[in-house]
């Protein structure tokens, strides 16, 4: 029997700023998952469900960080600042495309 494909988790996801990595970060921002949850081992269907919940949360705020209430904006900035620092330490270059 084939094992379902799973997400390696934020810590196992190349540099963490991939499409699914950002879903995990955004889910933390909106309190949809605990800050300690990195979604390691989650099936892709479970990740899709989380993606839909994150999209609904963003829809309530016009899909723009600048439209977040102050507490969520501060949380967004803090979570992404840390993620970017960690990604750069792993060699992430924002100038390069995902496939480069």
N, C-alpha and C positions, 0 to 999 in steps of 0.2 A: 504494500500500500504506500502511496506517495505521501510524504509529509507536506502539510501546507507551508507555503512560503511565509517566512516571518521577518519582521523588522529587527535589525541587530541592536537597536536601541540607540539613543542619542550619543552615548559614549562610544559606541561601536560604528557609528555612521561617519565614515571618512573624517570629516571635520565638523560635523554637526549642523552645518548651514545648508544642507540639502533641502529639497522640498518637504520631505517627511520630517526632517529635523526641525524645520520652522514650524510645522504643525505641532510638534511636541512643545516647542518654546511658547507658541501662542496659546496652547492649551493650559500651560502653566500661568501665563498672564491672566487668563480669564478664570482661573481656578477650577478648570475642568479636570485636572489631574494634580496630584501633589507635586511640589517642587522637587521631590526626590525621585519621582517616577520618570524613567527614561524610555519606557515602553519596550524594553528588550524582550524579545520573544513573542511580541504581539503578532497575531496573524494579520495579513494585509487587509482582510475584511474588517477586522477590529480597528485597524488604522484608518480605513475608509469611514467608519462610523465616527471616529474622533475628528476626522477632517470635516465631516458634515456639521458636527457640533461647533467646531471652531469657525467655520464659514457663517453659521447662524449668529454666533457671537459678534463677529466682525460686521455682519450686515446691520446689526443694531447701532453700529457706530460709523456707518458710512464707509467702512473698509479703509479708514485712514487713522493712523495713530494720533494725529492732531485733533481728532474728534472724540478721543477717549476722555472720560472724566479724569480729573487730576490724579486720583489714586491709581487708576489703571495705567495712565500715561507714565507715571513714575515707575510703576512695576514693569511696564514694557521696556522702558529705557534701561532699567537695572538688569533685567534678564538678558536683553540683547547686548548690552555692553559687555557683560561677562562672557556670553557665547562668542562674541566677536574676538575678544581677547584670547579665549581658548582656541578658537579656530585658527587665528594667526599663528599661535604657538605651534600648531600642527601643520603649518605651511599653507594655509588658505590664503589665496590672493584674490581680493574682490575685483581686480581688474580682469581676471580670466573668466571665461565662460565655464559653466559646470562641466563641460566635456573636455576642457583643456587641462 
